[in-house]
Amino acid sequence: MDQADIDRLETAIASLNDGELAPFVGLIAEDMVWTGRPQGWFWWRTTPS
């Protein structure tokens, strides 16, 4: 990873913290599938109702 990549990542994370998603999403590969986290499940137990 070179310095330009690190700078892009830091800028994207700063934008994400400010509520702007576009720079961070732009770093994700186009063929990636986002599935998220299953609701109500942790690796060690289920969440309380």
Number of C-alpha atoms within 10 A of each C-alpha: 5 6 8 9 11 11 11 15 15 13 14 20 16 15 15 15 10 9 9 13 14 11 16 17 12 11 12 11 8 8 6 7 8 7 6 6 8 7 8 10 11 10 5 6 8 10 9 6 4
